[in-house]
Amino acid sequence: MAFAKPAATLRSATGIPTGRLAVWWLLASEVVIFGGLLGTYLMFRLGHPEWADAAAHTNTWIGAFNTLVLLTSSFTAVLAHQAAERGDGKTAAKLLVLTIGGALTFLVVKGAEWTIEITAGYTITANGFWSFYYTAAGLHALHVIAGAIIMGIIAADAYRGRELQRVELIGIYWHFVDVVWIFLFPLLYIAK
Amino acid sequence: MSENHESHHVNYKKIYFTLLGLLVVSVAGPFAGILIVTLITAFGIAIVKANLVIQNFMHLKWEKRLMKWMLTTSLLLMALMFAGTSVDILNHEGRNWVNVAAMAAVERGIEDGEGVAETAEVEVVAAGFNVESMFTVVCATCHGQAGDGTGAAGAALDPRPANFTDPVFWETRDRARIVNVIANGATAVGGSALMVGWSASFTAEQIEEFADYVEEFRPEQ
């Protein structure tokens, strides 16, 4: 049987498809990146009771709305994966576009939120809390932007029925971005 | 598709609505006004939500054990970092050290109620400024009440806090330098970062008063 592409694309010595192994490998490194940042924030937050006054200025409702947006986009991403498994590239592509819509909504809301805060004088240099706030949410937002771009490329392929296995891979990445936000939300918005 | 991925019959819709329900609980939690309830609804539920997403949406449940070990390794590295550094960051003083800057930040932040060191503090200080009592509060912790560099908080500092009663100290100091260091910190003259500047907390006149006070410790020639 002849392969249309290198065998390593679809299999590996571990028995896990190479692409999926690579995505998980990336996420393992992301765990350390975000874990280090959030762990450090947690330590400083516990050591500085006065940060509670700064944290009181974050808007829980905006944070909750963005959580809702990301959870919903994770749902459409997993439905896209389900469609790709059935071999239905067109449906998968449409669901990925919906997911990108979620990413854009998230970013627009975040942009508005930051504008309000920065205008009110809560800038990245205001104090330790705001430094962590912008660094953590900013690093997360960069991941949202990267995910949305990659998703656009994969959706274009999937629409033509190509590289359907990638729909699952971008989904796994996207759910991770969701999981990071699931922890950022209580850390920055709820614990006051 | 991969061999182990076609047989899951996950009800994604059910998981999604469970996640939304949990989100509502985590937002509602703080309204009870009880700290422990807030902590559980915030972080306990975050862990439950994350786990639902990881197991069902990311399909970790069905991944090979190798993958789980890989992620466990990452989490262990994270825990190791936390365990190794948290003691020094959560505490602001230990047996042989004091984190003067962190303690001052907590004090300033709690005073102005904003968590941000702001000009409000200058007014508070200006209202009842008395150089002698302010020296006790601000300077003597390291430089000592007698100005001899033996303050309790200064005991572990390296370099040691300056001893204003030492003639050698005055060989290399003049009035301008004293004022400069009090206002802008010793780094302004290439000295230790442990002597921080106070220009944000005191007016120029008050800093002159501090300089007068410091010069009173100068031994007679």
Interface residues (C-beta under 8 A of the other chain):
Chain A: T14 G15 I16 P17 R20 L21 W24 W25 L27 A28 S29 V31 V32 G35 G36 G39 T40 L42 M43 F44 L46 G47 H48 P49 E50 W51 A52 D53 A54 A55 T60 A64 T67 L68 L71 T72 S74 F75 A77 V78 L79 Q82 E85 A126 N127 G128 F129 Q165 E168 G171 I172 H175 F176 D178 V179 I182 F183 F185 P186 I190 A191 K192
Chain B: M1 S2 H5 E6 Y12 K13 Y16 L19 L20 L23 S26 V27 G29 P30 T38 L39 T41 A42 F43 I45 A46 K49 A50 V53 I54 N56 F57 M58 H59 E63 K64 L66 M67 M70 L71 T73 S74 L75 L77 M78 M81 F82 T85 S86 I89 L90 N91 H92 A102 A105 V106 R108 G109 I110 G113 E114 G115 V116 A117
